[in-house]
Amino acid sequence: MEEKIKYQKIIKRPMDLRTVEENLELYPRPVDFHKDMVLIFSNCEQFNGEKPITEMARGIERHYLKQWAYSEKDVMESYNAALALGYEPLLDLWEEWRHESPVLDLETFIRAIRVTV
């Protein structure tokens, strides 16, 4: 319990993978999802400092950022085209794509870290 109180004092905007997953349908823009993902890693470093868990988080972050860089252009082009055309036809495509490329779960992140560390 003491750790939770300490965390709440240090971290002004908490974020975690479960919350990101719960919010997947609510993000208005892909970049909002990305910001929350980056916030998770930032919060980890801010709260934990230079500890082994922070190094693990950095490895997960590197993996995530590679995946984001790989898909960001296509995601944003699709999203912007949907906005320009009034949403409906392309947002349906966006929904399809989003579910074909799910967010990596924590176990997948951890496996990726073990490979890179």
N, C-alpha and C positions, 0 to 999 in steps of 0.2 A: 504494500500500500504506500509505503514511504517513497518508493521509486516513482509511482504514478503521480504523487503530489509534486515531487521534484521535476518530473517531466512537464507537468502542466505549468509550472513556474518558468521553466526555461523555454519551452516551445510555444510560440504564440499562435501558430496555425498548424495543429496536428494533422497528419495525413498518414494513411496506411493502405496496404494493398486491398484489404477487404472493403474499405470505404471507396476506393477507386472502382473496384468491381461493382459495388452496389450503385455507383453513380454512372456507370457506362451508358445507360439509356438517357441520362440527364445532361450530359455535357453538351453545351450549345455548339461548340467548335472543337475540332480535333486538338487544337493547340491548348485548350483548357484541360483536356486529359493529360497532355504532355507536361503542362505546368505542375499538375498534381503529382505526377510520377517524379519529376525533378525535386519537388518539395520533400518527398519521402526521403530521398538520399541526403538532401541538405539537412533535414531535421535529425537524421541519424548521426551525421558528423557533428552537428552543433551539440547534441545531447551527450554523445559518447566520447567525443574527442578522439585522441589517438589510441584506440583499442582494437583488438582483433576483429570485433564485429564491424567496426568502421571500415577496415580494409576489405572485409567480405562485401560490405555494401558498395564500396567503390568498384569492386569487380562486377557486381550485379549492375551497377550504374553504367559501366563501360559497355556491357552486353546490351542493356536496354538502349543506350544511345546509338549503338551500331544499328540495331533494329529500327529505331526511329529514323535515323539518317537514310537507311535503305528505302523506307516506305513513305517518308514525309512528303516528297514531291508529288507522288501519285495520289496520296490521300488528300493533300491540299488542293490539287488540281480538280479532283472529283468534287470535293466539297464546294470550292469556289464556282465551279460550273453549275452545281445544283442551286447555289444562291442566285446566279445570273439568270437561270432559266425558270426561276420561280419554284424551286424545290422539288416538286412532286416526282417527275420522272427520274431525276438523278439521285434524289434522296433514297429512293427505293434501291438503287444500285449501291449507294453508300451503306445502307443497312445490310445488303447482301455481303459486301466486301468486309465490313466490320466483323461479321460473324464467321467469315471464312478465315480470318487472321486473328484469332483470339489473343488477348493479352496473356503473356506468359504467367503461369502461376508460380507461387513461391518455390515449389519443388523444382520446377524447371530452372528457375533462376539459380538455385543452390547447386544443381548439377552443372550448370554453365560455369559457375564460380570454381567448382572443384577442378574443372578442366583447365581453367586459365590460371589458377593460383599454383 
